[in-house]
Amino acid sequence: MLHDRVLVRTDTSQGERRSSGGIVIPATAAVGRRLDWAEVVAVGQSVRTVEPGDRVLYDPEDRAEVEVRGVAYVLMRERDLHAVASERLEGADDATGLYL
């Protein structure tokens, strides 16, 4: 990985989802702009806020997909990340582990 690039593997499939109330939402349902979560696989040497293993929130419309050995990944710049969920955050024990 070079510079400020982040390579992530998406968590969600494009299949149907289930709402918090248990209602099944088909994959063909029109949804507004929705951000997705992904797991960081690799980072460039200039990346400062994330490490491999962190979960990040990103816009699926602003992405470049790449396939490596049959596995699909998303390549993006660090500045395109919206939030990071990590258990390694410094601070109090009552921290949420999510920083924006």
N, C-alpha and C positions, 0 to 999 in steps of 0.2 A: 504494500500500500504506500502511496506517495502523499506527501504534504498533509492537507487537512481532510483527506478522504476517509469515509467510514463505510465498511462493508457490513451489511446486515442481512439476516435471514428472517423472512416474515413469519409471524406467529399464526395468522389467520388464513383460512382457506376461503375461496370465493364462493363456497356453498351457502346453504341456508343458515341463518342465525336464529337464536332464541332470545326473546326479550326477557327482562328481569321478572315479568309477570308470567312467563311460560309460553307466550305466544310465538309460534314459529313464523319467521320472516323469510320468505323465499329469496333466493339469490337474484331473481329478476326484478325485485321490488326497487323502485326508484328511491334513492336516498340522497339527501343533500350532501354537501361536502363533509366527508368523514375522515378523520385521521386514524391511522393504524399503528399498532405496536409491532416491534421487531426486536430481535436479539442481535447485539453487536458481535460480529465474528472476528473482525480485524480492523485496526486503525492505522492511519499514517503517523509519521513521526511528529507532525505539528499539531495533532489533536490533543487538546488539553482537558476536556471535561468528561470524556467517556473512556471506558476500557472494555476489552472483550468480556462478554458475559453480562453486561448491562442491558437493560431493556429500554428502548427509545421510542418516542412518539414522533411520527413523521407524516407528511402529506403524500399519499400514494400517487397523486397526479404529478408531482415533481420528483420523478425518479428515473434512474437508468438501470434497467435490468441486465444482469449478466449471468450466464450459466457456466459453472465450473464443475467438471466431472459429473454432469447430470443433475446437479443441484442448483436451483434458481436462487440468486441473491440480488439485493438492491444495493447500488453504489451511489453515494451522495456525499455532499460536503457537510462538514460539522455544523456550519451555520444554518443548514436546512432542517436540523432537528428542532422539535418544539419542546420536548421534555425528556428527562432521563429518570428512570426508576432504578435505584441501586441500593443494595444492602450495605455497601462499604462506606456510606456517607459518614463524615465526622459529625459529632454533636451529641446531643442528649439521646437517651434510650427511647424517649417518646417521639423521636423524629419519624416522619412518615416514610422516608426513603425516596421521596419524589421531589425533584427540584426542576424548576422551569427556567 
